[in-house]
């Protein structure tokens, strides 16, 4: 039973519109019109009833015009809200695009920063070493010194070899001399005996 009452109330609200009693006014107007048509009243009463009919009719007409204006205003508001919604949606899309662009720029900036830090570290390491021209000049000087030392070594080796040969000859001469002396020492003794 409560559902049936709710349905009745819902229908009345639908018919009544915004709740200003339009349905009641039309019903009252219709009853008054029927009474006026079927009335055997005096012309003054009929004129008074006619005036009431006109007032009720103008109230219904006013309510209808008001409802039309409210509907028109609601449609304009709806269009305005749709325009605002589209602007907001466009703004959101633009903001998302800007965020994506900024994120890409941030990634690129981070990559560049990383490369700069690597370059700075390499430059510091390179800065700790001497200049290439200085290294080449130093290397040439060392190579020249090495060549001189090799020449000196060869000269010393040759001199050493010569001294060794001379020493060998000397030793051989000493041994021969010693043999000769021993032979001479042995020979005079043999002659004495």
N, CA, C and O of each residue as an XYZ file, in Angstrom:
772
protein
N       0.824     -1.189      0.000
C       0.000      0.000      0.000
C       0.869      1.254      0.000
O       0.502      2.263     -0.602
N       2.002      1.198      0.662
C       2.900      2.353      0.699
C       3.456      2.627     -0.687
O       3.676      3.780     -1.057
N       3.684      1.564     -1.455
C       4.198      1.738     -2.813
C       3.164      2.441     -3.682
O       3.518      3.278     -4.513
N       1.908      2.112     -3.501
C       0.838      2.738     -4.283
C       0.732      4.219     -3.942
O       0.514      5.045     -4.828
N       0.885      4.560     -2.667
C       0.840      5.966     -2.254
C       2.024      6.740     -2.833
O       1.888      7.882     -3.273
N       3.194      6.086     -2.820
C       4.374      6.742     -3.396
C       4.164      6.998     -4.880
O       4.540      8.051     -5.395
N       3.559      6.023     -5.569
C       3.300      6.186     -7.011
C       2.331      7.344     -7.251
O       2.504      8.113     -8.196
N       1.312      7.470     -6.395
C       0.342      8.573     -6.529
C       1.037      9.900     -6.312
O       0.833     10.849     -7.070
N       1.861      9.966     -5.274
C       2.586     11.221     -4.981
C       3.523     11.558     -6.138
O       3.621     12.713     -6.551
N       4.216     10.535     -6.661
C       5.140     10.765     -7.773
C       4.383     11.297     -8.987
O       4.856     12.219     -9.653
N       3.227     10.735     -9.280
C       2.445     11.200    -10.434
C       1.968     12.629    -10.232
O       2.005     13.442    -11.156
N       1.521     12.930     -9.022
C       1.075     14.298     -8.748
C       2.221     15.289     -8.930
O       2.037     16.371     -9.487
N       3.402     14.909     -8.456
C       4.554     15.795     -8.616
C       4.905     15.966    -10.094
O       5.251     17.062    -10.535
N       4.813     14.861    -10.859
C       5.092     14.967    -12.291
C       4.069     15.868    -12.982
O       4.428     16.684    -13.831
N       2.830     15.722    -12.625
C       1.800     16.555    -13.230
C       1.878     17.977    -12.719
O       1.628     18.936    -13.450
N       2.226     18.095    -11.464
C       2.237     19.410    -10.826
C       3.455     20.234    -11.256
O       3.468     21.452    -11.073
N       4.435     19.612    -11.803
C       5.627     20.348    -12.235
C       6.501     20.648    -11.056
O       6.970     19.737    -10.374
N       6.732     21.945    -10.800
C       7.628     22.332     -9.706
C       6.889     22.444     -8.376
O       7.446     22.963     -7.409
N       5.654     21.972     -8.308
C       4.929     21.955     -7.041
C       4.179     23.240     -6.761
O       3.847     23.529     -5.612
N       3.909     24.015     -7.802
C       3.213     25.289     -7.574
C       1.699     25.144     -7.694
O       0.979     26.142     -7.649
N       1.203     23.906     -7.846
C      -0.241     23.689     -7.856
C      -0.879     23.867     -9.221
O      -2.061     24.204     -9.294
N      -0.149     23.655    -10.302
C      -0.708     23.829    -11.654
C      -1.849     22.847    -11.903
O      -2.869     23.205    -12.491
N      -1.670     21.621    -11.456
C      -2.709     20.611    -11.656
C      -3.993     21.030    -10.948
O      -5.085     20.905    -11.503
N      -3.858     21.526     -9.723
C      -5.014     21.979     -8.949
C      -5.688     23.165     -9.631
O      -6.915     23.250     -9.688
N      -4.858     24.087    -10.153
C      -5.431     25.266    -10.830
C      -6.239     24.858    -12.059
O      -7.332     25.370    -12.299
N      -5.684     23.932    -12.825
C      -6.411     23.493    -14.031
C      -7.711     22.781    -13.643
O      -8.757     22.974    -14.264
N      -7.615     21.966    -12.615
C      -8.830     21.272    -12.163
C      -9.860     22.290    -11.680
O     -11.043     22.187    -12.003
N      -9.400     23.277    -10.901
C     -10.304     24.320    -10.413
C     -10.883     25.109    -11.579
O     -12.078     25.403    -11.608
N     -10.015     25.457    -12.553
C     -10.478     26.208    -13.726
C     -11.531     25.408    -14.475
O     -12.548     25.963    -14.892
N     -11.299     24.104    -14.651
C     -12.244     23.270    -15.390
C     -13.585     23.194    -14.648
O     -14.639     23.302    -15.274
N     -13.558     23.013    -13.335
C     -14.801     22.959    -12.555
C     -15.535     24.296    -12.631
O     -16.750     24.349    -12.821
N     -14.753     25.387    -12.475
C     -15.376     26.708    -12.514
C     -15.972     26.964    -13.890
O     -17.055     27.540    -13.991
N     -15.297     26.553    -14.935
C     -15.785     26.752    -16.299
C     -17.087     25.973    -16.523
O     -18.043     26.475    -17.114
N     -17.088     24.709    -16.020
C     -18.301     23.898    -16.180
C     -19.465     24.522    -15.399
O     -20.593     24.562    -15.892
N     -19.196     25.002    -14.199
C     -20.246     25.670    -13.411
C     -20.732     26.904    -14.136
O     -21.931     27.171    -14.207
N     -19.801     27.640    -14.664
C     -20.157     28.892    -15.351
C     -21.030     28.584    -16.571
O     -21.993     29.299    -16.846
N     -20.688     27.515    -17.300
C     -21.467     27.152    -18.483
C     -22.876     26.669    -18.091
O     -23.854     26.991    -18.767
N     -22.971     25.917    -17.026
C     -24.247     25.347    -16.615
C     -25.004     26.239    -15.631
O     -26.053     25.849    -15.117
N     -24.496     27.386    -15.379
C     -25.074     28.248    -14.354
C     -26.243     29.049    -14.913
O     -26.239     29.485    -16.064
N     -27.260     29.228    -14.040
C     -28.402     30.078    -14.394
C     -28.339     31.333    -13.534
O     -29.367     31.855    -13.104
N     -27.168     31.795    -13.297
C     -26.987     32.924    -12.398
C     -27.260     34.223    -13.131
O     -27.416     34.269    -14.352
N     -27.311     35.280    -12.326
C     -27.554     36.608    -12.894
C     -26.342     37.044    -13.690
O     -25.249     36.505    -13.517
N     -26.535     38.028    -14.567
C     -25.420     38.487    -15.393
C     -24.276     39.036    -14.542
O     -23.113     38.917    -14.928
N     -24.579     39.619    -13.424
C     -23.494     40.132    -12.576
C     -22.668     38.979    -11.997
O     -21.439     39.040    -11.964
N     -23.362     37.922    -11.540
C     -22.630     36.761    -11.015
C     -21.856     36.071    -12.124
O     -20.728     35.622    -11.920
N     -22.463     35.991    -13.291
C     -21.755     35.380    -14.413
C     -20.532     36.196    -14.789
O     -19.478     35.649    -15.113
N     -20.688     37.519    -14.742
C     -19.543     38.389    -15.036
C     -18.463     38.194    -13.989
O     -17.281     38.156    -14.329
N     -18.838     38.070    -12.731
C     -17.875     37.853    -11.653
C     -17.204     36.501    -11.824
O     -15.990     36.387    -11.648
N     -17.982     35.467    -12.166
C     -17.395     34.141    -12.399
C     -16.475     34.155    -13.629
O     -15.427     33.509    -13.654
N     -16.900     34.907    -14.637
C     -16.084     35.036    -15.844
C     -14.737     35.690    -15.516
O     -13.693     35.262    -16.007
N     -14.778     36.732    -14.681
C     -13.544     37.408    -14.262
C     -12.651     36.439    -13.491
O     -11.435     36.430    -13.684
N     -13.249     35.619    -12.612
C     -12.457     34.629    -11.878
C     -11.842     33.606    -12.832
O     -10.696     33.190    -12.663
N     -12.629     33.208    -13.841
C     -12.107     32.292    -14.861
C     -10.908     32.906    -15.582
O      -9.897     32.244    -15.819
N     -11.048     34.183    -15.924
C      -9.942     34.867    -16.621
C      -8.696     34.962    -15.719
O      -7.565     34.787    -16.173
N      -8.940     35.246    -14.422
C      -7.816     35.341    -13.482
C      -7.146     33.967    -13.356
O      -5.920     33.871    -13.405
N      -7.937     32.916    -13.197
C      -7.380     31.564    -13.080
C      -6.652     31.188    -14.365
O      -5.574     30.597    -14.326
N      -7.249     31.534    -15.504
C      -6.626     31.242    -16.801
C      -5.313     32.004    -16.955
O      -4.327     31.457    -17.449
N      -5.302     33.275    -16.530
C      -4.065     34.059    -16.637
C      -3.005     33.491    -15.677
O      -1.814     33.507    -15.989
N      -3.448     32.981    -14.490
C      -2.489     32.348    -13.579
C      -1.901     31.089    -14.214
O      -0.699     30.839    -14.116
N      -2.763     30.292    -14.869
C      -2.276     29.085    -15.556
C      -1.335     29.469    -16.697
O      -0.288     28.852    -16.894
N      -1.735     30.511    -17.448
C      -0.900     30.992    -18.557
C       0.443     31.496    -18.034
O       1.492     31.225    -18.619
N       0.395     32.249    -16.902
C       1.634     32.757    -16.282
C       2.518     31.600    -15.821
O       3.731     31.614    -16.027
N       1.893     30.592    -15.192
C       2.656     29.432    -14.714
C       3.290     28.697    -15.896
O       4.427     28.234    -15.816
N       2.526     28.598    -17.007
C       3.053     27.936    -18.193
C       4.221     28.734    -18.791
O       5.236     28.158    -19.182
N       4.071     30.055    -18.858
C       5.151     30.906    -19.378
C       6.374     30.812    -18.468
O       7.515     30.757    -18.926
N       6.095     30.797    -17.158
C       7.195     30.676    -16.192
C       7.911     29.343    -16.381
O       9.140     29.288    -16.371
N       7.149     28.278    -16.552
C       7.743     26.954    -16.770
C       8.555     26.929    -18.058
O       9.650     26.366    -18.100
N       8.002     27.556    -19.133
C       8.747     27.632    -20.396
C      10.063     28.382    -20.205
O      11.105     27.967    -20.713
N      10.003     29.499    -19.460
C      11.227     30.275    -19.220
C      12.246     29.486    -18.391
O      13.449     29.526    -18.646
N      11.719     28.764    -17.386
C      12.616     27.947    -16.564
C      13.257     26.859    -17.420
O      14.448     26.578    -17.286
N      12.457     26.243    -18.309
C      13.009     25.207    -19.207
C      14.066     25.805    -20.129
O      15.135     25.228    -20.329
N      13.747     26.973    -20.687
C      14.697     27.648    -21.584
C      15.978     28.007    -20.818
O      17.089     27.815    -21.313
N      15.793     28.535    -19.594
C      16.951     28.887    -18.777
C      17.767     27.637    -18.447
O      18.997     27.670    -18.479
N      17.080     26.536    -18.131
C      17.778     25.281    -17.830
C      18.569     24.787    -19.040
O      19.692     24.302    -18.897
N      17.979     24.913    -20.236
C      18.682     24.512    -21.453
C      19.926     25.376    -21.678
O      20.992     24.873    -22.032
N      19.766     26.698    -21.464
C      20.927     27.589    -21.617
C      22.006     27.258    -20.582
O      23.196     27.237    -20.896
N      21.570     27.001    -19.340
C      22.515     26.622    -18.296
C      23.216     25.320    -18.660
O      24.420     25.171    -18.452
N      22.448     24.375    -19.208
C      23.020     23.105    -19.624
C      24.070     23.326    -20.715
O      25.152     22.739    -20.671
N      23.744     24.173    -21.690
C      24.706     24.493    -22.755
C      25.947     25.152    -22.161
O      27.074     24.831    -22.537
N      25.724     26.087    -21.220
C      26.852     26.767    -20.589
C      27.716     25.773    -19.811
O      28.945     25.825    -19.869
N      27.053     24.863    -19.077
C      27.803     23.859    -18.329
C      28.583     22.937    -19.272
O      29.715     22.552    -18.979
N      27.964     22.589    -20.408
C      28.667     21.756    -21.392
C      29.886     22.491    -21.945
O      30.946     21.893    -22.129
N      29.728     23.799    -22.210
C      30.864     24.592    -22.686
C      31.958     24.644    -21.634
O      33.139     24.474    -21.936
N      31.547     24.881    -20.390
C      32.529     24.914    -19.293
C      33.194     23.549    -19.158
O      34.407     23.462    -18.962
N      32.397     22.476    -19.263
C      32.936     21.124    -19.158
C      33.967     20.876    -20.253
O      35.031     20.308    -20.005
N      33.633     21.313    -21.478
C      34.584     21.125    -22.589
C      35.862     21.918    -22.351
O      36.960     21.433    -22.620
N      35.714     23.155    -21.838
C      36.904     23.958    -21.542
C      37.754     23.293    -20.467
O      38.979     23.235    -20.572
N      37.086     22.795    -19.436
C      37.813     22.129    -18.351
C      38.499     20.873    -18.885
O      39.656     20.599    -18.564
N      37.767     20.114    -19.706
C      38.345     18.896    -20.278
C      39.543     19.228    -21.168
O      40.562     18.538    -21.135
N      39.408     20.291    -21.962
C      40.530     20.732    -22.803
C      41.700     21.160    -21.922
O      42.852     20.826    -22.200
N      41.394     21.905    -20.857
C      42.435     22.331    -19.921
C      43.136     21.141    -19.272
O      44.357     21.139    -19.117
N      42.359     20.136    -18.896
C      42.942     18.936    -18.292
C      43.849     18.231    -19.287
O      44.955     17.811    -18.945
N      43.367     18.102    -20.539
C      44.191     17.451    -21.571
C      45.470     18.243    -21.826
O      46.549     17.670    -21.977
N      45.331     19.586    -21.874
C      46.524     20.427    -22.062
C      47.489     20.262    -20.896
O      48.701     20.174    -21.088
N      46.935     20.220    -19.680
C      47.782     20.055    -18.493
C      48.486     18.701    -18.521
O      49.665     18.603    -18.181
N      47.754     17.646    -18.932
C      48.380     16.324    -19.030
C      49.504     16.343    -20.062
O      50.574     15.773    -19.849
N      49.236     17.015    -21.189
C      50.262     17.098    -22.238
C      51.477     17.864    -21.724
O      52.616     17.465    -21.966
N      51.230     18.977    -21.006
C      52.344     19.749    -20.456
C      53.121     18.921    -19.436
O      54.350     18.975    -19.391
N      52.398     18.156    -18.619
C      53.058     17.296    -17.631
C      53.937     16.270    -18.339
O      55.077     16.038    -17.936
N      53.397     15.651    -19.407
C      54.190     14.671    -20.159
C      55.410     15.333    -20.787
O      56.510     14.781    -20.757
N      55.205     16.533    -21.362
C      56.335     17.263    -21.958
C      57.373     17.601    -20.901
O      58.574     17.455    -21.129
N      56.904     18.055    -19.740
C      57.831     18.400    -18.653
C      58.574     17.158    -18.155
O      59.757     17.231    -17.819
N      57.879     16.023    -18.107
C      58.544     14.793    -17.681
C      59.633     14.411    -18.683
O      60.717     13.975    -18.295
N      59.335     14.577    -19.980
C      60.349     14.285    -20.995
C      61.530     15.245    -20.862
O      62.686     14.834    -20.964
N      61.231     16.525    -20.634
C      62.304     17.509    -20.446
C      63.127     17.170    -19.210
O      64.349     17.315    -19.214
N      62.455     16.716    -18.148
C      63.153     16.335    -16.927
C      64.077     15.142    -17.177
O      65.215     15.125    -16.707
N      63.586     14.145    -17.917
C      64.422     12.987    -18.252
C      65.644     13.438    -19.052
O      66.767     13.006    -18.788
N      65.411     14.309    -20.031
C      66.514     14.802    -20.859
C      67.499     15.604    -20.014
O      68.711     15.472    -20.184
N      66.991     16.431    -19.108
C      67.867     17.228    -18.245
C      68.685     16.316    -17.325
O      69.868     16.565    -17.092
N      68.055     15.266    -16.807
C      68.778     14.320    -15.958
C      69.877     13.607    -16.753
O      70.985     13.404    -16.256
N      69.551     13.232    -17.990
C      70.535     12.562    -18.837
C      71.709     13.495    -19.116
O      72.866     13.084    -19.036
N      71.410     14.748    -19.444
C      72.456     15.734    -19.716
C      73.294     15.956    -18.460
O      74.519     16.045    -18.536
N      72.638     16.043    -17.314
C      73.363     16.246    -16.050
C      74.295     15.071    -15.768
O      75.436     15.261    -15.346
N      73.798     13.855    -16.004
C      74.619     12.657    -15.799
C      75.837     12.701    -16.714
O      76.956     12.423    -16.283
N      75.614     13.053    -17.984
C      76.734     13.139    -18.925
C      77.730     14.219    -18.504
O      78.941     14.023    -18.609
N      77.235     15.334    -18.038
C      78.134     16.405    -17.587
C      78.973     15.946    -16.404
O      80.167     16.239    -16.329
N      78.345     15.225    -15.480
C      79.102     14.723    -14.335
C      80.180     13.738    -14.793
O      81.303     13.755    -14.288
N      79.824     12.874    -15.759
C      80.820     11.940    -16.294
C      81.940     12.705    -16.993
O      83.117     12.384    -16.829
N      81.563     13.723    -17.776
C      82.577     14.534    -18.477
C      83.488     15.230    -17.470
O      84.704     15.277    -17.651
N      82.893     15.768    -16.416
C      83.697     16.456    -15.396
C      84.662     15.483    -14.724
O      85.819     15.824    -14.477
N      84.184     14.266    -14.427
C      85.055     13.264    -13.802
C      86.200     12.898    -14.743
O      87.349     12.785    -14.318
N      85.878     12.713    -16.030
C      86.929     12.396    -17.006
C      87.898     13.560    -17.159
O      89.109     13.363    -17.256
N      87.360     14.767    -17.179
C      88.227     15.945    -17.313
C      89.157     16.059    -16.109
O      90.316     16.446    -16.257
N      88.665     15.728    -14.933
C      89.497     15.778    -13.717
C      90.617     14.749    -13.818
O      91.769     15.047    -13.504
N      90.275     13.534    -14.259
C      91.286     12.483    -14.420
C      92.307     12.899    -15.471
O      93.512     12.737    -15.276
N      91.822     13.433    -16.578
C      92.723     13.877    -17.651
C      93.589     15.022    -17.164
O      94.765     15.111    -17.516
N      93.014     15.895    -16.358
C      93.764     17.047    -15.830
C      94.898     16.625    -14.916
O      95.884     17.349    -14.776
N      94.771     15.454    -14.288
C      95.823     14.977    -13.392
C      97.043     14.479    -14.169
O      98.143     14.419    -13.620
N      96.860     14.130    -15.419
C      97.965     13.646    -16.255
C      98.583     14.814    -17.025
O      97.915     15.808    -17.311
N      99.908     14.670    -17.364
C     100.553     15.757    -18.102
C      99.996     15.888    -19.519
O      99.308     15.005    -20.031
N     100.323     17.028    -20.127
C      99.846     17.301    -21.484
C     100.529     16.320    -22.438
O     101.660     15.900    -22.190
N      99.867     15.964    -23.498
C     100.369     14.967    -24.440
C     101.708     15.377    -25.046
O     102.607     14.547    -25.184
N     101.844     16.656    -25.408
C     103.101     17.120    -26.004
C     104.250     16.949    -25.010
O     105.355     16.556    -25.384
N     103.973     17.250    -23.739
C     105.007     17.078    -22.719
C     105.368     15.605    -22.577
O     106.542     15.257    -22.446
N     104.359     14.743    -22.603
C     104.608     13.306    -22.480
C     105.414     12.805    -23.666
O     106.330     12.000    -23.501
N     105.076     13.278    -24.871
C     105.809     12.855    -26.071
C     107.252     13.347    -25.991
O     108.180     12.601    -26.304
N     107.443     14.594    -25.575
C     108.806     15.136    -25.455
C     109.593     14.360    -24.407
O     110.763     14.041    -24.620
N     108.970     14.060    -23.297
C     109.634     13.301    -22.233
C     109.966     11.890    -22.727
O     111.036     11.353    -22.440
N     109.033     11.303    -23.473
C     109.258      9.977    -24.017
C     110.434      9.987    -25.004
O     111.256      9.071    -24.992
N     110.518     11.013    -25.853
C     111.630     11.116    -26.803
C     112.951     11.280    -26.050
O     113.969     10.699    -26.425
N     112.916     12.077    -24.987
C     114.124     12.261    -24.184
C     114.538     10.936    -23.564
O     115.718     10.586    -23.574
N     113.569     10.192    -23.021
C     113.881      8.898    -22.414
C     114.387      7.904    -23.457
O     115.304      7.128    -23.187
N     113.784      7.929    -24.660
C     114.257      7.043    -25.723
C     115.692      7.388    -26.115
O     116.514      6.500    -26.338
N     115.985      8.702    -26.195
C     117.360      9.119    -26.517
C     118.314      8.675    -25.416
O     119.407      8.184    -25.695
N     117.890      8.851    -24.144
C     118.727      8.407    -23.027
C     118.940      6.901    -23.081
O     120.043      6.412    -22.835
N     117.871      6.165    -23.408
C     117.958      4.710    -23.510
C     118.925      4.310    -24.620
O     119.730      3.393    -24.453
N     118.841      5.012    -25.765
C     119.756      4.717    -26.876
C     121.200      4.998    -26.451
O     122.103      4.228    -26.778
N     121.420      6.103    -25.720
C     122.764      6.425    -25.234
C     123.253      5.336    -24.278
O     124.398      4.893    -24.353
N     122.353      4.913    -23.371
C     122.733      3.883    -22.410
C     123.041      2.563    -23.118
O     123.964      1.849    -22.729
N     122.273      2.244    -24.148
C     122.553      1.022    -24.914
C     123.938      1.125    -25.579
O     124.723      0.176    -25.588
N     124.201      2.327    -26.136
C     125.527      2.537    -26.754
C     126.633      2.398    -25.727
O     127.657      1.769    -25.993
N     126.427      2.990    -24.538
C     127.432      2.886    -23.479
C     127.611      1.430    -23.051
O     128.732      0.983    -22.809
N     126.498      0.690    -22.957
C     126.565     -0.720    -22.556
C     127.360     -1.512    -23.580
O     128.215     -2.327    -23.234
N     127.058     -1.255    -24.855
C     127.798     -1.978    -25.888
C     129.294     -1.647    -25.796
O     130.145     -2.527    -25.921
N     129.592     -0.374    -25.576
C     131.003      0.024    -25.463
C     131.640     -0.660    -24.251
O     132.763     -1.157    -24.331
N     130.922     -0.682    -23.142
C     131.445     -1.312    -21.925
C     131.587     -2.814    -22.151
O     132.578     -3.419    -21.742
N     130.555     -3.431    -22.826
C     130.628     -4.862    -23.114
C     131.839     -5.179    -23.981
O     132.540     -6.166    -23.754
N     132.077     -4.320    -24.987
C     133.241     -4.533    -25.856
C     134.540     -4.385    -25.060
O     135.468     -5.183    -25.194
N     134.575     -3.351    -24.235
C     135.771     -3.114    -23.411
C     135.980     -4.286    -22.461
O     137.103     -4.760    -22.284
N     134.877     -4.758    -21.842
C     134.956     -5.885    -20.928
C     135.446     -7.129    -21.660
O     136.293     -7.867    -21.156
N     134.906     -7.350    -22.849
C     135.331     -8.510    -23.644
C     136.814     -8.410    -23.981
O     137.551     -9.394    -23.913
N     137.233     -7.202    -24.345
C     138.653     -7.002    -24.641
C     139.502     -7.246    -23.394
O     140.552     -7.884    -23.463
N     139.037     -6.731    -22.255
C     139.775     -6.930    -21.005
C     139.803     -8.418    -20.648
O     140.819     -8.927    -20.176
N     138.694     -9.108    -20.873
C     138.649    -10.534    -20.579
C     139.684    -11.279    -21.443
O     140.434    -12.133    -20.970
N     139.683    -10.906    -22.740
C     140.656    -11.552    -23.639
C     142.071    -11.228    -23.187
O     142.952    -12.088    -23.178
N     142.269     -9.959    -22.811
C     143.604     -9.569    -22.344
C     143.955    -10.310    -21.049
O     145.091    -10.747    -20.862
N     142.966    -10.443    -20.162
C     143.193    -11.148    -18.911
C     143.517    -12.614    -19.203
O     144.398    -13.215    -18.588
N     142.771    -13.167    -20.166
C     142.998    -14.558    -20.537
C     144.428    -14.722    -21.076
O     145.145    -15.655    -20.712
N     144.814    -13.798    -21.942
C     146.171    -13.839    -22.487
C     147.175    -13.685    -21.345
O     148.182    -14.392    -21.307
N     146.909    -12.772    -20.423
C     147.799    -12.555    -19.278
C     147.895    -13.826    -18.442
O     148.987    -14.251    -18.065
N     146.751    -14.422    -18.158
C     146.750    -15.636    -17.366
C     147.530    -16.744    -18.099
O     148.306    -17.485    -17.496
N     147.302    -16.827    -19.390
C     148.001    -17.828    -20.168
C     149.500    -17.554    -20.118
O     150.309    -18.469    -19.970
N     149.850    -16.287    -20.242
C     151.262    -15.894    -20.199
C     151.842    -16.218    -18.830
O     152.968    -16.707    -18.734
N     151.088    -15.952    -17.778
C     151.571    -16.234    -16.412
C     151.770    -17.724    -16.259
O     152.780    -18.164    -15.710
N     150.821    -18.504    -16.735
C     150.952    -19.955    -16.613
C     152.165    -20.448    -17.411
O     152.923    -21.304    -16.953
N     152.325    -19.903    -18.581
C     153.463    -20.301    -19.403
C     154.761    -19.872    -18.709
O     155.754    -20.598    -18.702
N     154.719    -18.705    -18.145
C     155.900    -18.194    -17.448
C     156.180    -19.071    -16.235
O     157.332    -19.401    -15.953
N     155.152    -19.438    -15.539
C     155.318    -20.272    -14.362
C     155.885    -21.635    -14.789
O     156.783    -22.160    -14.130
N     155.391    -22.189    -15.842
C     155.911    -23.466    -16.348
C     157.372    -23.305    -16.716
O     158.212    -24.147    -16.402
N     157.639    -22.253    -17.359
C     159.011    -22.003    -17.802
C     159.913    -21.862    -16.590
O     161.016    -22.407    -16.569
N     159.462    -21.151    -15.604
C     160.251    -20.972    -14.392
C     160.400    -22.318    -13.677
O     161.478    -22.637    -13.176
N     159.371    -23.071    -13.631
C     159.455    -24.375    -12.995
C     160.404    -25.265    -13.784
O     161.210    -25.996    -13.207
N     160.304    -25.199    -15.072
C     161.201    -26.011    -15.905
C     162.641    -25.549    -15.691
O     163.536    -26.391    -15.616
N     162.884    -24.309    -15.595
C     164.219    -23.786    -15.371
C     164.673    -24.160    -13.966
O     165.834    -24.501    -13.744
N     163.768    -24.093    -13.051
C     164.150    -24.450    -11.690
C     164.470    -25.945    -11.616
O     165.383    -26.341    -10.891
N     163.782    -26.726    -12.305
C     164.040    -28.149    -12.308
C     165.311    -28.433    -13.119
O     166.045    -29.346    -12.742
N     165.597    -27.770    -14.125
C     166.747    -28.010    -14.975
C     168.031    -27.667    -14.254
O     168.923    -28.508    -14.372
N     168.288    -26.636    -13.558
C     169.568    -26.400    -12.908
C     169.780    -27.430    -11.837
O     170.933    -27.763    -11.563
N     168.836    -27.917    -11.259
C     169.067    -28.916    -10.249
C     169.503    -30.209    -10.890
O     170.302    -30.944    -10.310
N     169.034    -30.487    -11.989
C     169.411    -31.697    -12.656
C     170.860    -31.581    -13.112
O     171.604    -32.561    -13.112
N     171.227    -30.440    -13.479
C     172.603    -30.237    -13.914
C     173.537    -30.337    -12.746
O     174.651    -30.819    -12.947
N     173.211    -29.946    -11.589
C     174.060    -30.054    -10.428
C     174.176    -31.499     -9.994
O     175.248    -31.878     -9.520
N     173.265    -32.248    -10.104
C     173.393    -33.620     -9.663
C     174.118    -34.347    -10.709
O     174.358    -35.546    -10.574
